[in-house]
Amino acid sequence: MIVEQDVQDVTLHELVEWAKALVVPGERRILGLTGAPGAGKSTVAEQLVTALGPDTAVLVPMDGFHLANEVLIDLGRLERKGAHDTFDDGGYARLIAQLRAQRAGDPVVYAPRFRREIEESIGSSIPVPASVPLVVTEGNYLLLERDAWPAARSCIDEVWFLAPDTAVRHARLIRRHEAHGKSPEDAALWALGSDERNARLIESTAGRADRIVRLR
């Protein structure tokens, strides 16, 4: 659970400075951002990578490892898409390990990307050059202690947990679902139903984060 006194109120500038402190030229470091659905992980990760520049940082989201819809249908899990067992956690862990081991002179590694407009992942769409010292990865389950998630965590240098106010997070989720075609009623049902069940599990992992932060 999130203990309020453990939450640090920070600016984006402070996060950028912390990320810079992780960068060691000639070495590979990995920074993870996690938090419940609607916490702002992808937005903050993109802002960090943009601020650091393409020669310093590259973004590799966990969402590229969503299982395909046809697989979720076969498993009977499509209505729970976004839950921890609707991802290829083993594939994600193997990629993170490969990225951690990548060194100058090694070939480019290509990571998958999730496309929300089609609700599917596209393989080999994010190039990660060996010369880039910092990989930023973001996703819901970086701190989950089951299946292959701990193997991925063991290759990540620091994980920061984003903890916005719950009302802010819910409003973001509803807007996101509406933007991708759901009616206002269905958007609210999904955000306060399936998303919120996932949020409770994810928030139970916050105590294992290196930092718990709220952007101000």
MARKE-913228 format. One record per residue (C-alpha): residue number from 1; y, x negated, z. Coordinates in steps of 0.001 Angstrom, whole numbers, plus 500000, padded with zeros to 6 digits. Layout:
<sites>
<seq->NUM | yy->Y | xx->X | zz->Z>
...
</sites>
This chain:
<sites>
<seq->1 | yy->500000 | xx->500000 | zz->500000>
<seq->2 | yy->503619 | xx->498991 | zz->499486>
<seq->3 | yy->505308 | xx->498042 | zz->502761>
<seq->4 | yy->509034 | xx->498667 | zz->502346>
<seq->5 | yy->510086 | xx->495572 | zz->504281>
<seq->6 | yy->508088 | xx->493447 | zz->501829>
<seq->7 | yy->510120 | xx->494711 | zz->498846>
<seq->8 | yy->512818 | xx->492334 | zz->497606>
<seq->9 | yy->515850 | xx->493901 | zz->495882>
<seq->10 | yy->516668 | xx->491540 | zz->493032>
<seq->11 | yy->518640 | xx->491250 | zz->489812>
<seq->12 | yy->517205 | xx->490473 | zz->486412>
<seq->13 | yy->519043 | xx->487149 | zz->486566>
<seq->14 | yy->517118 | xx->486230 | zz->489717>
<seq->15 | yy->513820 | xx->487087 | zz->488026>
<seq->16 | yy->514761 | xx->484909 | zz->485053>
<seq->17 | yy->515553 | xx->482004 | zz->487379>
<seq->18 | yy->512217 | xx->482404 | zz->489176>
<seq->19 | yy->510423 | xx->482458 | zz->485834>
<seq->20 | yy->512256 | xx->479304 | zz->484741>
<seq->21 | yy->511029 | xx->477580 | zz->487898>
<seq->22 | yy->507442 | xx->478154 | zz->486735>
<seq->23 | yy->507996 | xx->476357 | zz->483433>
<seq->24 | yy->506585 | xx->472828 | zz->483221>
<seq->25 | yy->506989 | xx->471227 | zz->479757>
<seq->26 | yy->503663 | xx->470130 | zz->478363>
<seq->27 | yy->501685 | xx->472403 | zz->480697>
<seq->28 | yy->500614 | xx->476041 | zz->480405>
<seq->29 | yy->501641 | xx->478445 | zz->483131>
<seq->30 | yy->501030 | xx->482196 | zz->483236>
<seq->31 | yy->503229 | xx->484787 | zz->484963>
<seq->32 | yy->501911 | xx->488301 | zz->485546>
<seq->33 | yy->503941 | xx->491475 | zz->486103>
<seq->34 | yy->502190 | xx->494513 | zz->487513>
<seq->35 | yy->503036 | xx->497879 | zz->489041>
<seq->36 | yy->502273 | xx->501555 | zz->488687>
<seq->37 | yy->502781 | xx->503440 | zz->485404>
<seq->38 | yy->506505 | xx->503734 | zz->484745>
<seq->39 | yy->507404 | xx->500751 | zz->486944>
<seq->40 | yy->509182 | xx->499064 | zz->484016>
<seq->41 | yy->506670 | xx->496270 | zz->483433>
<seq->42 | yy->506947 | xx->496069 | zz->479656>
<seq->43 | yy->510754 | xx->496313 | zz->479715>
<seq->44 | yy->511169 | xx->493595 | zz->482340>
<seq->45 | yy->508581 | xx->491362 | zz->480654>
<seq->46 | yy->510393 | xx->491673 | zz->477325>
<seq->47 | yy->513731 | xx->490912 | zz->479001>
<seq->48 | yy->512315 | xx->487800 | zz->480668>
<seq->49 | yy->510803 | xx->486483 | zz->477451>
<seq->50 | yy->514002 | xx->487179 | zz->475524>
<seq->51 | yy->516110 | xx->485396 | zz->478161>
<seq->52 | yy->513812 | xx->482359 | zz->478190>
<seq->53 | yy->513561 | xx->482142 | zz->474397>
<seq->54 | yy->510612 | xx->481841 | zz->471998>
<seq->55 | yy->510145 | xx->478112 | zz->472544>
<seq->56 | yy->509645 | xx->478685 | zz->476267>
<seq->57 | yy->507860 | xx->482024 | zz->476714>
<seq->58 | yy->505635 | xx->484502 | zz->474889>
<seq->59 | yy->504585 | xx->487998 | zz->475962>
<seq->60 | yy->500897 | xx->488987 | zz->475965>
<seq->61 | yy->500518 | xx->492528 | zz->477400>
<seq->62 | yy->497288 | xx->493751 | zz->478980>
<seq->63 | yy->497644 | xx->496994 | zz->477002>
<seq->64 | yy->496231 | xx->495274 | zz->473911>
<seq->65 | yy->492861 | xx->495657 | zz->475605>
<seq->66 | yy->492789 | xx->499461 | zz->475652>
<seq->67 | yy->489341 | xx->500555 | zz->474508>
<seq->68 | yy->489525 | xx->502341 | zz->471134>
<seq->69 | yy->489724 | xx->506140 | zz->471262>
<seq->70 | yy->486342 | xx->506501 | zz->469571>
<seq->71 | yy->484795 | xx->504331 | zz->472305>
<seq->72 | yy->486510 | xx->506386 | zz->475018>
<seq->73 | yy->485197 | xx->509578 | zz->473430>
<seq->74 | yy->481651 | xx->508163 | zz->473442>
<seq->75 | yy->482072 | xx->507183 | zz->477109>
<seq->76 | yy->483603 | xx->510544 | zz->478038>
<seq->77 | yy->486793 | xx->508858 | zz->479283>
<seq->78 | yy->489438 | xx->509787 | zz->476705>
<seq->79 | yy->491153 | xx->512254 | zz->479047>
<seq->80 | yy->491472 | xx->509393 | zz->481568>
<seq->81 | yy->492957 | xx->506872 | zz->479133>
<seq->82 | yy->494935 | xx->504363 | zz->481178>
<seq->83 | yy->492442 | xx->504240 | zz->484063>
<seq->84 | yy->491023 | xx->500825 | zz->484961>
<seq->85 | yy->487684 | xx->501522 | zz->483256>
<seq->86 | yy->489316 | xx->502437 | zz->479935>
<seq->87 | yy->490194 | xx->498795 | zz->479220>
<seq->88 | yy->488143 | xx->495862 | zz->477965>
<seq->89 | yy->488690 | xx->493963 | zz->481196>
<seq->90 | yy->486195 | xx->491256 | zz->480225>
<seq->91 | yy->487986 | xx->490618 | zz->476937>
<seq->92 | yy->491321 | xx->490396 | zz->478739>
<seq->93 | yy->489934 | xx->487955 | zz->481310>
<seq->94 | yy->488474 | xx->485745 | zz->478588>
<seq->95 | yy->491773 | xx->485690 | zz->476685>
<seq->96 | yy->493764 | xx->484800 | zz->479805>
<seq->97 | yy->491325 | xx->481967 | zz->480539>
<seq->98 | yy->491656 | xx->480731 | zz->476960>
<seq->99 | yy->495450 | xx->480837 | zz->477172>
<seq->100 | yy->495406 | xx->478992 | zz->480506>
<seq->101 | yy->493276 | xx->476216 | zz->478983>
<seq->102 | yy->495387 | xx->475933 | zz->475796>
<seq->103 | yy->497154 | xx->472582 | zz->475461>
<seq->104 | yy->499553 | xx->470921 | zz->473022>
<seq->105 | yy->497781 | xx->470290 | zz->469736>
<seq->106 | yy->495319 | xx->473164 | zz->470184>
<seq->107 | yy->495205 | xx->475923 | zz->467547>
<seq->108 | yy->497321 | xx->479064 | zz->467844>
<seq->109 | yy->495603 | xx->481822 | zz->469837>
<seq->110 | yy->496069 | xx->485387 | zz->468577>
<seq->111 | yy->496220 | xx->488239 | zz->471090>
<seq->112 | yy->495958 | xx->491997 | zz->470450>
<seq->113 | yy->498857 | xx->494435 | zz->470705>
<seq->114 | yy->498806 | xx->498139 | zz->471689>
<seq->115 | yy->500704 | xx->500494 | zz->469377>
<seq->116 | yy->501774 | xx->503650 | zz->471204>
<seq->117 | yy->502628 | xx->505509 | zz->468015>
<seq->118 | yy->498947 | xx->505486 | zz->467026>
<seq->119 | yy->497500 | xx->505116 | zz->470555>
<seq->120 | yy->495318 | xx->502208 | zz->469422>
<seq->121 | yy->495221 | xx->498429 | zz->469729>
<seq->122 | yy->495775 | xx->496078 | zz->466796>
<seq->123 | yy->493816 | xx->492830 | zz->467057>
<seq->124 | yy->495128 | xx->489325 | zz->466398>
<seq->125 | yy->498761 | xx->490456 | zz->466188>
<seq->126 | yy->500520 | xx->488267 | zz->468817>
<seq->127 | yy->500506 | xx->484526 | zz->468017>
<seq->128 | yy->500546 | xx->482229 | zz->471045>
<seq->129 | yy->501377 | xx->478638 | zz->470026>
<seq->130 | yy->500028 | xx->475914 | zz->472282>
<seq->131 | yy->503531 | xx->474422 | zz->472521>
<seq->132 | yy->504916 | xx->477414 | zz->474475>
<seq->133 | yy->504703 | xx->476536 | zz->478175>
<seq->134 | yy->504897 | xx->480037 | zz->479719>
<seq->135 | yy->502824 | xx->483115 | zz->478920>
<seq->136 | yy->504096 | xx->486351 | zz->480455>
<seq->137 | yy->501465 | xx->489053 | zz->480772>
<seq->138 | yy->501968 | xx->492541 | zz->482164>
<seq->139 | yy->499692 | xx->495427 | zz->483015>
<seq->140 | yy->498517 | xx->497854 | zz->485645>
<seq->141 | yy->495421 | xx->496168 | zz->486998>
<seq->142 | yy->496209 | xx->492470 | zz->487381>
<seq->143 | yy->495501 | xx->492630 | zz->491125>
<seq->144 | yy->492502 | xx->494957 | zz->491104>
<seq->145 | yy->489535 | xx->493444 | zz->492938>
<seq->146 | yy->486685 | xx->494775 | zz->490841>
<seq->147 | yy->484937 | xx->494137 | zz->487510>
<seq->148 | yy->486529 | xx->491282 | zz->485504>
<seq->149 | yy->490086 | xx->491727 | zz->486803>
<seq->150 | yy->489752 | xx->489020 | zz->489507>
<seq->151 | yy->488635 | xx->486525 | zz->486846>
<seq->152 | yy->491866 | xx->487172 | zz->484963>
<seq->153 | yy->493929 | xx->486906 | zz->488155>
<seq->154 | yy->492401 | xx->483517 | zz->488953>
<seq->155 | yy->494003 | xx->482122 | zz->485772>
<seq->156 | yy->497488 | xx->483537 | zz->486499>
<seq->157 | yy->499902 | xx->481364 | zz->488483>
<seq->158 | yy->501997 | xx->484154 | zz->490000>
<seq->159 | yy->501880 | xx->487957 | zz->489914>
<seq->160 | yy->504991 | xx->489982 | zz->490698>
<seq->161 | yy->504653 | xx->493664 | zz->491619>
<seq->162 | yy->507476 | xx->495922 | zz->490376>
<seq->163 | yy->508219 | xx->498737 | zz->492830>
<seq->164 | yy->511016 | xx->501076 | zz->491678>
<seq->165 | yy->511742 | xx->504305 | zz->493535>
<seq->166 | yy->509048 | xx->506898 | zz->492869>
<seq->167 | yy->511501 | xx->509431 | zz->491412>
<seq->168 | yy->512768 | xx->506839 | zz->488940>
<seq->169 | yy->509212 | xx->505950 | zz->487931>
<seq->170 | yy->508231 | xx->509603 | zz->487406>
<seq->171 | yy->511322 | xx->510294 | zz->485280>
<seq->172 | yy->510543 | xx->507292 | zz->483067>
<seq->173 | yy->506949 | xx->508447 | zz->482579>
<seq->174 | yy->507936 | xx->511961 | zz->481606>
<seq->175 | yy->510488 | xx->510655 | zz->479081>
<seq->176 | yy->507857 | xx->508274 | zz->477662>
<seq->177 | yy->505285 | xx->511031 | zz->477184>
<seq->178 | yy->507864 | xx->513319 | zz->475590>
<seq->179 | yy->508925 | xx->510523 | zz->473230>
<seq->180 | yy->505317 | xx->510240 | zz->472054>
<seq->181 | yy->504923 | xx->513909 | zz->471221>
<seq->182 | yy->503998 | xx->515726 | zz->474418>
<seq->183 | yy->505788 | xx->518928 | zz->475384>
<seq->184 | yy->507913 | xx->518735 | zz->478549>
<seq->185 | yy->505219 | xx->520666 | zz->480415>
<seq->186 | yy->502358 | xx->518440 | zz->479218>
<seq->187 | yy->504435 | xx->515320 | zz->479849>
<seq->188 | yy->505008 | xx->516342 | zz->483465>
<seq->189 | yy->501334 | xx->517273 | zz->483944>
<seq->190 | yy->500184 | xx->513881 | zz->482637>
<seq->191 | yy->502805 | xx->511895 | zz->484594>
<seq->192 | yy->502094 | xx->513674 | zz->487890>
<seq->193 | yy->498350 | xx->513975 | zz->487301>
<seq->194 | yy->496387 | xx->511222 | zz->485575>
<seq->195 | yy->499231 | xx->508677 | zz->485794>
<seq->196 | yy->499781 | xx->509371 | zz->489482>
<seq->197 | yy->496089 | xx->508960 | zz->490335>
<seq->198 | yy->496209 | xx->505556 | zz->488637>
<seq->199 | yy->499472 | xx->504768 | zz->490457>
<seq->200 | yy->497877 | xx->505276 | zz->493884>
<seq->201 | yy->495096 | xx->502809 | zz->493034>
<seq->202 | yy->497552 | xx->500265 | zz->491615>
<seq->203 | yy->499924 | xx->500517 | zz->494594>
<seq->204 | yy->496997 | xx->499799 | zz->496917>
<seq->205 | yy->496871 | xx->496307 | zz->495343>
<seq->206 | yy->500532 | xx->495442 | zz->495987>
<seq->207 | yy->499757 | xx->493425 | zz->499103>
<seq->208 | yy->498000 | xx->490822 | zz->496950>
<seq->209 | yy->501137 | xx->490134 | zz->494868>
<seq->210 | yy->503149 | xx->486931 | zz->495225>
<seq->211 | yy->506336 | xx->488997 | zz->495200>
<seq->212 | yy->507086 | xx->492718 | zz->495439>
<seq->213 | yy->510415 | xx->493413 | zz->493766>
<seq->214 | yy->512804 | xx->496261 | zz->492978>
<seq->215 | yy->515488 | xx->495690 | zz->490362>
<seq->216 | yy->518978 | xx->496604 | zz->491427>
</sites>
